[in-house]
Amino acid sequence: MNRWQVVSWAALLVVVLGIAELLERTRFPAPQMVVAIVAGAGLAMMRWLPAPLPREVSLGVQAMLGVLMGSYLEVSLLSTIGWELLPVLVVTAATVLVSIGIAVVFARIAKVELPTATLGLLAGGSAAVVAVADELEADPRRVAFMQYLRVAMVALSAPALAAILDDGDRKDYGAATLGGSVTNPDLPHWMLVGRGDQVAGLSIAIVLCLIGIRVGRRLRLPSPALIGPMVLTALLTAFGVSHGYAPTNLLKELLFVLIGFEVGTRFTRSVVVEMARMIPGMTAAIVALSSLVAALALGLTLLVDLELSDLYLATTPGGINAVLATAEGMDANMPLITSVQSIRLLLMVLLLPLIMRALRRQFGRARAVPRVDAELVPVTP
């Protein structure tokens, strides 16, 4: 990119981050990525984009996202739950199967490619799912639209449903935050990683990215740029070898914005019109998914001595940030909710390539979705 294009992208990032910050104060779900997708789509359709983002940027974003997700595995929280965690994890695995089943039905009824429908309806890990959609032969535009429609519906419904299911008889479970073992929640907003020494923390994150990508490629892992750093960071976090390397605050928001722009810049008018026609079907599929997951949570109450509202929040089909905000406001079982949500996030990303491979063998190889980068016309000064 030339100097004008670099300056234009920098200005776009600053504007989107500012708008997302205002929306985040209103508890808008996933504001950074949603605003970036909308802005990128608008600029792409008007042919006002400075230039497509370089491939190296996408690779670095996926690697840093892997470090972020790997930092969620906190063994200390798992030990506070005990054996009751096992049936909850079984239900978590069942949630994945329910997601796939609804996606297969939706793909046939709505005439959508199976990879796109599957990734679009997977419960959890929306940022990671969108980031690897292209590599798994899905349309990242439709995947992003379905994922964030699901996140929005979960975010809007979770507080009301949790309040209805809560019987008010609670004990003190203690505090817990997602990624809390490697991130200091009291850091200023401008900081990039979760420790006071930014140079040391950022250096560790970069090393984890570089080694993780190399190890992922050497082991021939699917999506090595994402899964390699994620697995390496998860091991480091679980054993408590180091801390303070997880992308946080400004850097985490920038990652989500860059993923959103990468997806948004591929939108065309025909895609937007087609997705508008699919909204009723998408909504019905998401409602069915949420209802079945809630039914699984209800069935769990017969096996474990835990609050129904806590089980619902622990097993919601995604919307981690909204779920945690709801749980904190009602003094819920944070160790349970945080652990189950983070474990499902890690498992979902690890299983993505295997799920897609199994579906292709079962239902036939889906048509690959072509890239539309060629449709993007840079603006000259």
JOZIZI-V799976 format. One line per field, one symbol per residue. ss: DSSP state (@ for helix, = for strand, . for the rest). phi: phi as a letter, one per 30 degrees, with the letter a starting at -180 (. if undefined). burial: + if it has 9 or more other C-alpha atoms within 8 Angstrom, else -. Layout:
ss->???
phi->???
burial->???
This chain:
ss->..@@@@@@@@@@@@@@@@@@@@@@......@@@@@@@@@@@@@@@.........@@@@@@@@@@@@@@@@....@@@@@....@@@@@@@@@@@@@@@@@@@@@@@@@@@...@@@@@@@@....@@@@@@@.......@@@@@@@@@@@@@@@@@@@@@@@@@@...........................=....@@@@@@@@@@@@@@@@@@@@@.....@@@@@@@@@@@@@@@@.......=.@@@@@@@@@@@@@@@@....@@@@@@@@@@@@@@@@@@@@@@@@@@@@@@@@.......@@@@@@@@....@@@@@@@@@@....@@@@@@@@@@@@@@@@@@@@@@@@@@@@@@.........@@@......
phi->.ddddddddddddddddddddddddciddhdddddddddddddddchcddadddeddddddddddddddddddcddddddciddddddddddddddddedddddddddddhceeedddddcddjiedddddceddcicddddedddddddedddddceddddddddcicbcdcidabdiddbbddcdddddcbdbddddddddddddddddddddddddhddhddcdedddddddddddidbaicdebhdddddeddddddddddcdbddddddddddeeddddddddddddddddddddddcbcbddddddddcedjiedddddddddchdddedddddddddeddddddeddddddddddcjddddcddbedddcdccd
burial->----++-++---+--++-+++-++----+++++++++++++++++-++++++-----+++++++++++++++++--++--+--++-+++-+++-++-+++-+++-++----+++++++++++++++-+++++++-+++++++++++++++++-++--++-++---+------+--+--++-+++--+---+++++--+--++++++-++++++++++---+-++++++++++++++++----++++++++++++++++++++++++++---+--+--+--+++-++-+++-+++-+++-++------++++++++++++--+++-+++--++++++++++++++++-++---+--+--++-----+---------++++--
